[in-house]
Amino acid sequence: MSAVSKDNKIVNEKIVENATCTFCGCCCDDITLTVDMDKKVVTKAKDACVLGKSWFLNHVIEDKPIARIAGKEVPLDDAIDEAAKILIEAKFPILYGMSDTICEAQRQCVPIMDDCLGTIDTTTSVCHGPSGMAFQGVGEPSMTLGEVKNRADFVMYWGGNPAEAHPRHFARYAVTPEGMFTPNGKDDRTVVICDVRHTKTAGVADIFLQVKPGKDFELLWMLRAACKGVEIPENSKEICGVDKETLEDLFEKMKNCNYGVIFFGMGLTMSRGRHFNSGALMALATDLNEFTHFVAKPARGHGNVTGADNVVSWQTGYPFGVNFSRGHPRFNPGEFTTVDTLTRGEADAALIIASDPVANFPKPAIDHITSDKCKLISIDTKNTPTSEAAHVSIQTSTYGINTGGTVYRMDDVPISLRPAFDSPFPSDLEVLTKLREKVNKLAKKLNRPYATKKYI
């Protein structure tokens, strides 16, 4: 459609309804985009939060090469050939990232590493990796965000700050929306925040629990014990920072609600205790099902990190940190996770997809991945410290804005993307499909016994 601008010029506009924002794990799919098709920019993002508006409105098509080898522009196919050669000849290749790309592209990554006898890892290993480990130990009392909106009358956030990290989580799903069995919105809900400090999220709380740093496990175990009839100790404030009376009142509210949910963040998973903390929280939710209906879910960050875990899980049986060097998938966080393999100087080739470890990994890991001992390959939508340091760098289009596909919301619900406008750069799916085919051909030439394996 066309529209008239303020200076009476005709603008070639396009309206994209029900677009999906892939900035965070909420994956809000009710955004209305206004696109200037001549300038190839999004001019309005109706209903998006401040993070979503930044995601859409700051997106521009950069004038840069599609592919580079050692800093020099090359044809895309040459870059893919070079990347395939590096990966197949490496003794310990790793693949990391994938949290900001579509599931269809993520599907290509597992067979690439299988043919290379390498290791595949998602950004989960540096955020909710402990939760993934806990899922396998104690299970996951799960739900969808639609259930939370319509049923939850007790909502708890533990170790997270959604007011700043997931701004629409309150309004769309958990705190203020009017649901089928919560017609009065927040008035029908008890909202509890548990954190080591008073954040912006605490402003919506009916109850705020300020736990001592590193004492989440002890607090969770007190609540678990209460489920079994054990009295909360008198010195609970000394132990975990919350007094006995507050914990007794909290426990009564938890067991007497109709539908309870706990969302937990990296304040729980990346503090002392790690997967024991996540396991204790999910076990608590399971214990509370003796009294009422209770569920728990990690609040995921990147737009499709949940999809990455799902795709790797249904192809290998494990969500991240999976090694194929013995011809079958092996899962061992700490041994096969990316920060660890780089810090120990083990990886001699690294394929980084839609991630920027050079900007945020520990210094020993950065020193190794940028050294001559490790050939770095970057596939990303923007110039980053990682892409600038890479031997092979490929620029791709942005999912959700330039390309369609499937992403998983933080509650494991798949959502289809509606792109706004085309990009001159290839999609992640196109690049990774070509790379998979090239790697597979090289693996067959080397008579790799697993190169004929079929993947769905």
C-alpha positions as a Markdown table, in Angstrom:
| # | Residue | x | y | z |
|---|---|---|---|---|
| 1 | Met | 0.0 | 0.0 | 0.0 |
| 2 | Ser | 1.0 | 3.6 | -0.4 |
| 3 | Ala | 0.8 | 6.5 | 2.1 |
| 4 | Val | 1.5 | 10.2 | 2.1 |
| 5 | Ser | 4.3 | 11.4 | 4.4 |
| 6 | Lys | 4.5 | 14.7 | 6.3 |
| 7 | Asp | 6.1 | 16.4 | 3.4 |
| 8 | Asn | 3.4 | 15.2 | 1.0 |
| 9 | Lys | 5.7 | 12.5 | -0.6 |
| 10 | Ile | 4.2 | 9.2 | -1.6 |
| 11 | Val | 5.7 | 6.4 | 0.5 |
| 12 | Asn | 5.6 | 2.8 | -0.5 |
| 13 | Glu | 4.4 | 1.3 | 2.7 |
| 14 | Lys | 3.6 | -2.3 | 3.7 |
| 15 | Ile | 1.7 | -3.3 | 6.8 |
| 16 | Val | 2.6 | -6.7 | 8.4 |
| 17 | Glu | 0.0 | -7.8 | 11.0 |
| 18 | Asn | 0.7 | -10.4 | 13.7 |
| 19 | Ala | 4.4 | -10.2 | 13.2 |
| 20 | Thr | 6.6 | -12.0 | 15.7 |
| 21 | Cys | 9.3 | -10.3 | 17.7 |
| 22 | Thr | 12.3 | -12.6 | 18.2 |
| 23 | Phe | 14.2 | -10.4 | 20.6 |
| 24 | Cys | 13.4 | -12.4 | 23.8 |
| 25 | Gly | 11.8 | -15.7 | 24.7 |
| 26 | Cys | 8.3 | -14.2 | 24.9 |
| 27 | Cys | 8.2 | -14.2 | 21.1 |
| 28 | Cys | 5.2 | -11.9 | 21.1 |
| 29 | Asp | 3.3 | -12.6 | 17.9 |
| 30 | Asp | 0.8 | -9.7 | 17.9 |
| 31 | Ile | 3.0 | -7.0 | 16.6 |
| 32 | Thr | 1.8 | -4.7 | 13.7 |
| 33 | Leu | 4.7 | -3.5 | 11.6 |
| 34 | Thr | 4.7 | -0.5 | 9.2 |
| 35 | Val | 7.5 | -0.9 | 6.6 |
| 36 | Asp | 8.9 | 1.6 | 4.2 |
| 37 | Met | 9.5 | -0.7 | 1.3 |
| 38 | Asp | 11.6 | 1.9 | -0.6 |
| 39 | Lys | 14.1 | 2.4 | 2.3 |
| 40 | Lys | 13.8 | -1.2 | 3.5 |
| 41 | Val | 13.2 | -0.2 | 7.1 |
| 42 | Val | 10.5 | -0.7 | 9.8 |
| 43 | Thr | 9.1 | 2.7 | 10.7 |
| 44 | Lys | 6.5 | 1.6 | 13.3 |
| 45 | Ala | 6.2 | -1.5 | 15.6 |
| 46 | Lys | 2.8 | -1.2 | 17.2 |
| 47 | Asp | 2.3 | -3.1 | 20.5 |
| 48 | Ala | 6.0 | -4.0 | 20.8 |
| 49 | Cys | 7.8 | -3.3 | 24.1 |
| 50 | Val | 10.8 | -1.1 | 24.3 |
| 51 | Leu | 13.1 | -4.0 | 23.5 |
| 52 | Gly | 11.0 | -5.1 | 20.6 |
| 53 | Lys | 10.8 | -1.5 | 19.2 |
| 54 | Ser | 14.6 | -1.3 | 19.3 |
| 55 | Trp | 14.8 | -4.7 | 17.6 |
| 56 | Phe | 12.6 | -3.7 | 14.7 |
| 57 | Leu | 13.3 | 0.0 | 14.3 |
| 58 | Asn | 17.1 | -0.2 | 14.4 |
| 59 | His | 17.3 | -2.9 | 11.8 |
| 60 | Val | 18.9 | -1.7 | 8.5 |
| 61 | Ile | 20.3 | -3.5 | 5.5 |
| 62 | Glu | 24.1 | -3.0 | 5.8 |
| 63 | Asp | 26.3 | -2.4 | 2.8 |
| 64 | Lys | 28.9 | -5.1 | 3.4 |
| 65 | Pro | 30.2 | -8.3 | 1.7 |
| 66 | Ile | 28.2 | -11.4 | 2.0 |
| 67 | Ala | 31.3 | -13.6 | 2.6 |
| 68 | Arg | 34.9 | -13.0 | 3.5 |
| 69 | Ile | 38.0 | -15.2 | 4.0 |
| 70 | Ala | 40.8 | -13.7 | 6.0 |
| 71 | Gly | 39.1 | -10.3 | 5.6 |
| 72 | Lys | 38.9 | -10.4 | 1.8 |
| 73 | Glu | 35.6 | -10.5 | 0.0 |
| 74 | Val | 34.9 | -13.9 | -1.8 |
| 75 | Pro | 31.9 | -15.6 | -3.4 |
| 76 | Leu | 29.5 | -17.3 | -0.9 |
| 77 | Asp | 30.3 | -20.8 | -2.3 |
| 78 | Asp | 34.0 | -20.3 | -1.8 |
| 79 | Ala | 33.4 | -19.3 | 1.8 |
| 80 | Ile | 31.3 | -22.4 | 2.4 |
| 81 | Asp | 33.9 | -24.6 | 0.7 |
| 82 | Glu | 36.6 | -23.2 | 3.0 |
| 83 | Ala | 34.4 | -23.6 | 6.1 |
| 84 | Ala | 33.6 | -27.2 | 5.2 |
| 85 | Lys | 37.3 | -28.0 | 4.7 |
| 86 | Ile | 38.2 | -26.4 | 8.0 |
| 87 | Leu | 35.6 | -28.4 | 9.9 |
| 88 | Ile | 36.2 | -31.8 | 8.3 |
| 89 | Glu | 40.0 | -31.5 | 8.8 |
| 90 | Ala | 39.8 | -30.4 | 12.4 |
| 91 | Lys | 40.6 | -32.9 | 15.2 |
| 92 | Phe | 38.1 | -31.3 | 17.6 |
| 93 | Pro | 35.6 | -29.0 | 15.8 |
| 94 | Ile | 32.9 | -27.3 | 17.8 |
| 95 | Leu | 29.6 | -25.5 | 16.8 |
| 96 | Tyr | 28.1 | -23.0 | 19.2 |
| 97 | Gly | 25.2 | -20.5 | 19.2 |
| 98 | Met | 21.9 | -21.1 | 17.2 |
| 99 | Ser | 19.7 | -19.2 | 19.7 |
| 100 | Asp | 18.9 | -16.4 | 17.2 |
| 101 | Thr | 18.0 | -18.4 | 14.1 |
| 102 | Ile | 15.1 | -20.5 | 12.9 |
| 103 | Cys | 14.5 | -24.2 | 13.8 |
| 104 | Glu | 14.8 | -25.2 | 10.1 |
| 105 | Ala | 18.4 | -23.9 | 10.1 |
| 106 | Gln | 19.1 | -25.4 | 13.5 |
| 107 | Arg | 18.2 | -28.8 | 12.0 |
| 108 | Gln | 21.2 | -28.6 | 9.7 |
| 109 | Cys | 23.7 | -28.2 | 12.5 |
| 110 | Val | 23.5 | -31.6 | 14.2 |
| 111 | Pro | 24.4 | -33.6 | 11.0 |
| 112 | Ile | 27.2 | -31.1 | 10.2 |
| 113 | Met | 28.9 | -31.9 | 13.6 |
| 114 | Asp | 28.0 | -35.6 | 13.3 |
| 115 | Asp | 29.9 | -35.8 | 10.0 |
| 116 | Cys | 32.8 | -33.9 | 11.5 |
| 117 | Leu | 32.9 | -36.0 | 14.6 |
| 118 | Gly | 32.6 | -32.7 | 16.5 |
| 119 | Thr | 30.7 | -31.1 | 19.3 |
| 120 | Ile | 27.5 | -29.1 | 19.1 |
| 121 | Asp | 26.5 | -26.6 | 21.8 |
| 122 | Thr | 23.8 | -24.0 | 22.2 |
| 123 | Thr | 23.9 | -20.7 | 24.2 |
| 124 | Thr | 22.0 | -22.6 | 26.9 |
| 125 | Ser | 25.3 | -23.8 | 28.2 |
| 126 | Val | 26.0 | -20.3 | 29.5 |
| 127 | Cys | 22.5 | -19.5 | 30.8 |
| 128 | His | 19.9 | -22.2 | 31.5 |
| 129 | Gly | 22.2 | -25.2 | 31.1 |
| 130 | Pro | 21.8 | -26.2 | 34.7 |
| 131 | Ser | 18.0 | -26.2 | 34.1 |
| 132 | Gly | 18.5 | -28.6 | 31.2 |
| 133 | Met | 20.5 | -30.9 | 33.4 |
| 134 | Ala | 17.8 | -30.7 | 36.1 |
| 135 | Phe | 15.1 | -31.6 | 33.7 |
| 136 | Gln | 16.8 | -34.9 | 33.1 |
| 137 | Gly | 17.1 | -35.5 | 36.8 |
| 138 | Val | 13.8 | -34.5 | 38.2 |
| 139 | Gly | 11.5 | -33.8 | 35.2 |
| 140 | Glu | 9.7 | -30.6 | 34.3 |
| 141 | Pro | 6.2 | -29.8 | 35.6 |
| 142 | Ser | 5.4 | -27.8 | 32.5 |
| 143 | Met | 2.6 | -25.7 | 31.0 |
| 144 | Thr | 2.0 | -23.1 | 28.3 |
| 145 | Leu | 1.8 | -19.4 | 28.8 |
| 146 | Gly | -1.8 | -19.5 | 27.7 |
| 147 | Glu | -2.6 | -21.7 | 30.6 |
| 148 | Val | -0.9 | -19.3 | 32.9 |
| 149 | Lys | -2.9 | -16.3 | 31.6 |
| 150 | Asn | -6.2 | -18.1 | 31.9 |
| 151 | Arg | -5.7 | -20.1 | 35.1 |
| 152 | Ala | -2.8 | -19.0 | 37.3 |
| 153 | Asp | -3.9 | -17.3 | 40.5 |
| 154 | Phe | -0.4 | -17.6 | 42.1 |
| 155 | Val | 2.6 | -16.3 | 40.1 |
| 156 | Met | 6.1 | -16.4 | 41.4 |
| 157 | Tyr | 9.3 | -15.1 | 39.8 |
| 158 | Trp | 12.5 | -16.5 | 41.2 |
| 159 | Gly | 15.9 | -15.1 | 40.4 |
| 160 | Gly | 14.8 | -13.1 | 37.3 |
| 161 | Asn | 13.9 | -9.6 | 36.4 |
| 162 | Pro | 11.3 | -9.8 | 33.7 |
| 163 | Ala | 10.3 | -6.1 | 34.0 |
| 164 | Glu | 13.6 | -5.3 | 32.2 |
| 165 | Ala | 14.3 | -8.6 | 30.4 |
| 166 | His | 10.8 | -9.6 | 29.2 |
| 167 | Pro | 8.8 | -6.4 | 29.5 |
| 168 | Arg | 5.5 | -7.8 | 28.1 |
| 169 | His | 5.6 | -11.0 | 30.2 |
| 170 | Phe | 3.5 | -9.3 | 32.9 |
| 171 | Ala | 0.9 | -7.8 | 30.5 |
| 172 | Arg | 0.5 | -10.7 | 28.1 |
| 173 | Tyr | 0.7 | -13.8 | 30.2 |
| 174 | Ala | 1.2 | -13.7 | 33.9 |
| 175 | Val | 0.3 | -10.7 | 36.0 |
| 176 | Thr | -2.3 | -8.2 | 34.6 |
| 177 | Pro | -4.1 | -10.0 | 31.7 |
| 178 | Glu | -7.7 | -11.0 | 32.2 |
| 179 | Gly | -8.1 | -14.8 | 31.8 |
| 180 | Met | -10.8 | -17.3 | 31.6 |
| 181 | Phe | -10.6 | -18.1 | 35.3 |
| 182 | Thr | -8.8 | -14.8 | 36.3 |
| 183 | Pro | -11.3 | -12.3 | 34.9 |
| 184 | Asn | -10.1 | -9.5 | 37.2 |
| 185 | Gly | -6.5 | -9.7 | 36.1 |
| 186 | Lys | -4.0 | -8.9 | 38.9 |
| 187 | Asp | -6.7 | -8.7 | 41.5 |
| 188 | Asp | -7.2 | -12.4 | 41.0 |
| 189 | Arg | -3.6 | -13.2 | 41.4 |
| 190 | Thr | -0.9 | -13.3 | 44.2 |
| 191 | Val | 2.4 | -12.2 | 42.7 |
| 192 | Val | 5.6 | -13.2 | 44.6 |
| 193 | Ile | 9.1 | -12.1 | 43.7 |
| 194 | Cys | 12.1 | -13.9 | 45.2 |
| 195 | Asp | 15.5 | -12.3 | 44.5 |
| 196 | Val | 18.7 | -11.2 | 46.2 |
| 197 | Arg | 18.0 | -7.6 | 45.6 |
| 198 | His | 15.0 | -5.2 | 45.0 |
| 199 | Thr | 14.7 | -5.0 | 41.2 |
| 200 | Lys | 12.1 | -3.2 | 39.0 |
| 201 | Thr | 10.2 | -6.4 | 38.9 |
| 202 | Ala | 9.7 | -6.3 | 42.7 |
| 203 | Gly | 7.4 | -3.3 | 42.1 |
| 204 | Val | 4.6 | -5.5 | 41.0 |
| 205 | Ala | 4.9 | -7.9 | 44.0 |
| 206 | Asp | 2.4 | -8.6 | 46.6 |
| 207 | Ile | 5.1 | -10.4 | 48.5 |
| 208 | Phe | 8.9 | -9.8 | 48.0 |
| 209 | Leu | 11.4 | -12.3 | 49.4 |
| 210 | Gln | 15.0 | -11.1 | 49.6 |
| 211 | Val | 17.0 | -14.3 | 49.8 |
| 212 | Lys | 20.6 | -14.3 | 50.9 |
| 213 | Pro | 23.0 | -14.6 | 48.0 |
| 214 | Gly | 23.8 | -18.3 | 47.4 |
| 215 | Lys | 21.1 | -19.6 | 49.7 |
| 216 | Asp | 18.3 | -20.3 | 47.1 |
| 217 | Phe | 18.7 | -24.1 | 47.6 |
| 218 | Glu | 18.3 | -23.9 | 51.4 |
| 219 | Leu | 15.1 | -21.8 | 51.0 |
| 220 | Leu | 13.7 | -24.2 | 48.4 |
| 221 | Trp | 14.5 | -27.2 | 50.6 |
| 222 | Met | 12.6 | -25.6 | 53.5 |
| 223 | Leu | 9.5 | -25.2 | 51.3 |
| 224 | Arg | 10.0 | -28.8 | 50.1 |
| 225 | Ala | 10.2 | -30.0 | 53.7 |
| 226 | Ala | 7.1 | -28.1 | 54.5 |
| 227 | Cys | 5.2 | -30.1 | 51.8 |
| 228 | Lys | 6.1 | -33.2 | 53.8 |
| 229 | Gly | 4.9 | -31.8 | 57.1 |
| 230 | Val | 8.3 | -30.7 | 58.4 |
| 231 | Glu | 8.2 | -27.4 | 60.4 |
| 232 | Ile | 10.1 | -24.4 | 59.0 |
| 233 | Pro | 13.1 | -23.8 | 61.3 |
| 234 | Glu | 13.0 | -20.8 | 63.7 |
| 235 | Asn | 16.3 | -19.5 | 62.4 |
| 236 | Ser | 15.3 | -19.5 | 58.8 |
| 237 | Lys | 16.1 | -15.7 | 58.5 |
| 238 | Glu | 19.6 | -16.5 | 59.6 |
| 239 | Ile | 19.9 | -19.4 | 57.2 |
| 240 | Cys | 18.4 | -17.9 | 54.0 |
| 241 | Gly | 17.3 | -14.3 | 54.8 |
| 242 | Val | 13.6 | -14.9 | 55.1 |
| 243 | Asp | 11.9 | -15.2 | 58.5 |
| 244 | Lys | 9.7 | -18.2 | 59.5 |
| 245 | Glu | 6.4 | -16.3 | 59.6 |
| 246 | Thr | 6.8 | -15.1 | 56.0 |
| 247 | Leu | 7.7 | -18.5 | 54.8 |
| 248 | Glu | 4.8 | -20.1 | 56.6 |
| 249 | Asp | 2.4 | -17.5 | 55.1 |
| 250 | Leu | 4.0 | -18.1 | 51.6 |
| 251 | Phe | 3.6 | -21.9 | 51.9 |
| 252 | Glu | -0.1 | -21.6 | 52.9 |
| 253 | Lys | -0.7 | -19.4 | 49.8 |
| 254 | Met | 1.2 | -21.8 | 47.6 |
| 255 | Lys | -0.7 | -24.9 | 48.7 |
| 256 | Asn | -4.1 | -23.2 | 48.7 |
| 257 | Cys | -4.0 | -21.6 | 45.3 |
| 258 | Asn | -6.0 | -23.1 | 42.4 |
| 259 | Tyr | -3.2 | -22.9 | 39.9 |
| 260 | Gly | 0.4 | -21.9 | 40.8 |
| 261 | Val | 3.4 | -21.2 | 38.6 |
| 262 | Ile | 7.0 | -20.4 | 39.2 |
| 263 | Phe | 9.1 | -18.7 | 36.5 |
| 264 | Phe | 12.8 | -18.8 | 37.3 |
| 265 | Gly | 15.8 | -17.0 | 35.8 |
| 266 | Met | 19.6 | -17.0 | 35.7 |
| 267 | Gly | 19.8 | -15.6 | 39.2 |
| 268 | Leu | 18.9 | -19.2 | 40.2 |
| 269 | Thr | 20.8 | -21.2 | 37.6 |
| 270 | Met | 24.0 | -19.3 | 37.6 |
| 271 | Ser | 24.5 | -18.9 | 41.3 |
| 272 | Arg | 25.9 | -21.3 | 43.9 |
| 273 | Gly | 24.1 | -24.6 | 43.5 |
| 274 | Arg | 23.3 | -24.3 | 39.8 |
| 275 | His | 21.4 | -27.4 | 38.6 |
| 276 | Phe | 20.7 | -28.4 | 42.2 |
| 277 | Asn | 18.8 | -25.1 | 42.5 |
| 278 | Ser | 16.8 | -25.7 | 39.3 |
| 279 | Gly | 16.1 | -29.3 | 40.4 |
| 280 | Ala | 15.0 | -28.2 | 43.9 |
| 281 | Leu | 12.6 | -25.7 | 42.4 |
| 282 | Met | 11.0 | -28.1 | 39.9 |
| 283 | Ala | 10.8 | -30.8 | 42.6 |
| 284 | Leu | 9.1 | -28.2 | 44.8 |
| 285 | Ala | 6.5 | -27.6 | 42.1 |
| 286 | Thr | 6.0 | -31.4 | 41.8 |
| 287 | Asp | 5.6 | -31.7 | 45.6 |
| 288 | Leu | 3.0 | -29.0 | 45.7 |
| 289 | Asn | 0.8 | -31.1 | 43.3 |
| 290 | Glu | -0.1 | -33.1 | 46.4 |
| 291 | Phe | -2.2 | -30.0 | 47.3 |
| 292 | Thr | -3.1 | -28.2 | 44.1 |
| 293 | His | -2.0 | -27.8 | 40.5 |
| 294 | Phe | 1.6 | -26.3 | 40.3 |
| 295 | Val | 4.0 | -25.8 | 37.4 |
| 296 | Ala | 7.4 | -24.3 | 36.8 |
| 297 | Lys | 9.2 | -22.9 | 33.8 |
| 298 | Pro | 12.6 | -21.2 | 33.0 |
| 299 | Ala | 12.2 | -17.7 | 31.6 |
| 300 | Arg | 14.4 | -18.0 | 28.5 |
| 301 | Gly | 16.3 | -15.0 | 27.0 |
| 302 | His | 17.1 | -15.2 | 23.3 |
| 303 | Gly | 14.3 | -15.4 | 20.7 |
| 304 | Asn | 14.8 | -19.1 | 19.8 |
| 305 | Val | 17.1 | -20.6 | 22.4 |
| 306 | Thr | 14.2 | -22.8 | 23.4 |
| 307 | Gly | 14.0 | -24.0 | 19.8 |
| 308 | Ala | 17.7 | -24.7 | 19.7 |
| 309 | Asp | 17.4 | -27.0 | 22.7 |
| 310 | Asn | 14.3 | -28.7 | 21.3 |
| 311 | Val | 15.9 | -29.3 | 17.9 |
| 312 | Val | 19.2 | -30.7 | 19.3 |
| 313 | Ser | 17.2 | -32.8 | 21.8 |
| 314 | Trp | 15.0 | -34.5 | 19.3 |
| 315 | Gln | 18.0 | -35.2 | 17.0 |
| 316 | Thr | 20.4 | -36.4 | 19.7 |
| 317 | Gly | 18.5 | -37.0 | 22.9 |
| 318 | Tyr | 20.3 | -34.1 | 24.7 |
| 319 | Pro | 19.8 | -30.3 | 24.6 |
| 320 | Phe | 23.4 | -28.9 | 24.5 |
| 321 | Gly | 27.0 | -29.9 | 24.9 |
| 322 | Val | 26.7 | -33.0 | 22.7 |
| 323 | Asn | 29.8 | -34.7 | 21.3 |
| 324 | Phe | 30.0 | -37.1 | 18.3 |
| 325 | Ser | 33.7 | -38.1 | 18.3 |
| 326 | Arg | 32.8 | -41.8 | 19.1 |
| 327 | Gly | 30.1 | -41.9 | 16.4 |
| 328 | His | 27.2 | -41.5 | 18.7 |
| 329 | Pro | 26.0 | -38.6 | 20.8 |
| 330 | Arg | 27.5 | -38.1 | 24.3 |
| 331 | Phe | 26.3 | -35.4 | 26.8 |
| 332 | Asn | 28.6 | -34.1 | 29.4 |
| 333 | Pro | 28.4 | -30.4 | 30.5 |
| 334 | Gly | 31.8 | -29.2 | 31.6 |
| 335 | Glu | 33.6 | -31.5 | 29.2 |
| 336 | Phe | 31.8 | -30.7 | 25.9 |
| 337 | Thr | 30.4 | -27.2 | 26.6 |
| 338 | Thr | 32.0 | -24.4 | 24.6 |
| 339 | Val | 33.4 | -22.2 | 27.4 |
| 340 | Asp | 35.2 | -25.2 | 28.8 |
| 341 | Thr | 36.6 | -26.6 | 25.5 |
| 342 | Leu | 37.9 | -23.2 | 24.6 |
| 343 | Thr | 39.3 | -22.4 | 28.0 |
| 344 | Arg | 41.2 | -25.7 | 28.0 |
| 345 | Gly | 42.5 | -25.0 | 24.5 |
| 346 | Glu | 41.0 | -28.2 | 23.0 |
| 347 | Ala | 39.0 | -26.9 | 20.0 |
| 348 | Asp | 40.9 | -26.4 | 16.8 |
| 349 | Ala | 37.9 | -25.2 | 14.8 |
| 350 | Ala | 34.8 | -23.3 | 15.8 |
| 351 | Leu | 31.7 | -22.6 | 13.9 |
| 352 | Ile | 29.7 | -19.8 | 15.6 |
| 353 | Ile | 26.2 | -19.2 | 14.5 |
| 354 | Ala | 24.2 | -16.1 | 15.5 |
| 355 | Ser | 26.3 | -15.5 | 18.6 |
| 356 | Asp | 29.2 | -13.4 | 19.8 |
| 357 | Pro | 31.5 | -15.3 | 22.2 |
| 358 | Val | 34.5 | -13.0 | 21.5 |
| 359 | Ala | 32.5 | -10.2 | 23.2 |
| 360 | Asn | 31.3 | -12.0 | 26.3 |
| 361 | Phe | 33.3 | -15.3 | 27.0 |
| 362 | Pro | 36.0 | -15.5 | 29.7 |
| 363 | Lys | 39.3 | -14.1 | 28.6 |
| 364 | Pro | 41.1 | -17.6 | 28.3 |
| 365 | Ala | 38.3 | -18.8 | 26.0 |
| 366 | Ile | 38.5 | -15.6 | 23.9 |
| 367 | Asp | 42.3 | -15.8 | 23.7 |
| 368 | His | 42.1 | -19.4 | 22.3 |
| 369 | Ile | 39.2 | -18.9 | 19.8 |
| 370 | Thr | 41.0 | -15.9 | 18.3 |
| 371 | Ser | 44.4 | -17.5 | 18.2 |
| 372 | Asp | 46.1 | -19.4 | 15.3 |
| 373 | Lys | 45.3 | -22.7 | 17.2 |
| 374 | Cys | 41.6 | -22.4 | 16.4 |
| 375 | Lys | 40.2 | -21.6 | 13.0 |
| 376 | Leu | 37.1 | -19.4 | 13.5 |
| 377 | Ile | 34.0 | -19.4 | 11.3 |
| 378 | Ser | 31.2 | -17.0 | 11.9 |
| 379 | Ile | 27.7 | -16.9 | 10.4 |
| 380 | Asp | 25.8 | -13.9 | 11.7 |
| 381 | Thr | 23.4 | -11.1 | 10.7 |
| 382 | Lys | 25.6 | -8.2 | 12.0 |
| 383 | Asn | 29.2 | -7.2 | 12.3 |
| 384 | Thr | 30.4 | -8.4 | 15.7 |
| 385 | Pro | 33.8 | -8.9 | 17.4 |
| 386 | Thr | 33.4 | -12.6 | 16.6 |
| 387 | Ser | 32.7 | -12.0 | 12.9 |
| 388 | Glu | 35.6 | -9.5 | 12.6 |
| 389 | Ala | 38.0 | -12.0 | 14.2 |
| 390 | Ala | 36.8 | -14.9 | 12.0 |
| 391 | His | 38.9 | -16.6 | 9.3 |
| 392 | Val | 35.6 | -17.2 | 7.4 |
| 393 | Ser | 32.8 | -14.8 | 7.9 |
| 394 | Ile | 29.3 | -15.0 | 6.3 |
| 395 | Gln | 26.7 | -12.4 | 6.6 |
| 396 | Thr | 23.1 | -13.6 | 6.6 |
| 397 | Ser | 19.6 | -12.1 | 6.8 |
| 398 | Thr | 17.7 | -11.6 | 10.0 |
| 399 | Tyr | 15.1 | -14.1 | 11.1 |
| 400 | Gly | 11.6 | -12.6 | 11.7 |
| 401 | Ile | 12.4 | -9.4 | 9.8 |
| 402 | Asn | 13.8 | -10.7 | 6.5 |
| 403 | Thr | 13.1 | -14.4 | 6.6 |
| 404 | Gly | 10.3 | -16.7 | 7.8 |
| 405 | Gly | 10.5 | -20.0 | 9.6 |
| 406 | Thr | 9.7 | -21.5 | 13.0 |
| 407 | Val | 10.7 | -20.4 | 16.5 |
| 408 | Tyr | 9.8 | -21.8 | 19.9 |
| 409 | Arg | 8.5 | -19.6 | 22.6 |
| 410 | Met | 9.9 | -20.0 | 26.1 |
| 411 | Asp | 7.0 | -22.4 | 26.9 |
| 412 | Asp | 7.9 | -24.7 | 24.0 |
| 413 | Val | 5.1 | -23.5 | 21.7 |
| 414 | Pro | 6.2 | -23.3 | 18.1 |
| 415 | Ile | 5.4 | -20.0 | 16.3 |
| 416 | Ser | 5.7 | -19.2 | 12.6 |
| 417 | Leu | 7.4 | -16.0 | 11.6 |
| 418 | Arg | 6.1 | -13.4 | 9.2 |
| 419 | Pro | 9.0 | -11.5 | 7.5 |
| 420 | Ala | 8.6 | -7.8 | 6.8 |
| 421 | Phe | 10.9 | -7.3 | 3.8 |
| 422 | Asp | 13.6 | -9.1 | 1.8 |
| 423 | Ser | 17.3 | -8.9 | 2.3 |
| 424 | Pro | 20.2 | -9.1 | -0.2 |
| 425 | Phe | 21.9 | -11.6 | 2.2 |
| 426 | Pro | 21.2 | -15.3 | 2.2 |
| 427 | Ser | 19.3 | -16.9 | 5.0 |
| 428 | Asp | 20.9 | -19.0 | 7.7 |
| 429 | Leu | 18.9 | -22.0 | 6.3 |
| 430 | Glu | 20.4 | -21.5 | 2.8 |
| 431 | Val | 24.0 | -21.2 | 4.1 |
| 432 | Leu | 23.8 | -24.1 | 6.6 |
| 433 | Thr | 22.0 | -26.4 | 4.1 |
| 434 | Lys | 24.9 | -25.8 | 1.6 |
| 435 | Leu | 27.5 | -26.3 | 4.3 |
| 436 | Arg | 25.8 | -29.5 | 5.4 |
| 437 | Glu | 25.9 | -30.9 | 1.9 |
| 438 | Lys | 29.5 | -29.9 | 1.4 |
| 439 | Val | 30.6 | -31.4 | 4.7 |
| 440 | Asn | 28.7 | -34.6 | 4.0 |
| 441 | Lys | 30.4 | -35.0 | 0.6 |
| 442 | Leu | 33.8 | -34.6 | 2.2 |
| 443 | Ala | 33.0 | -37.0 | 5.0 |
| 444 | Lys | 32.0 | -39.6 | 2.4 |
| 445 | Lys | 35.2 | -39.2 | 0.6 |
| 446 | Leu | 37.0 | -39.9 | 3.8 |
| 447 | Asn | 34.9 | -43.0 | 4.3 |
| 448 | Arg | 33.5 | -41.7 | 7.6 |
| 449 | Pro | 31.3 | -44.5 | 8.8 |
| 450 | Tyr | 28.5 | -42.2 | 9.9 |
| 451 | Ala | 28.3 | -40.0 | 6.8 |
| 452 | Thr | 25.3 | -42.0 | 5.4 |
| 453 | Lys | 23.2 | -41.5 | 8.5 |
| 454 | Lys | 19.8 | -40.2 | 7.8 |
| 455 | Tyr | 18.5 | -37.2 | 9.7 |
| 456 | Ile | 14.9 | -35.9 | 9.9 |
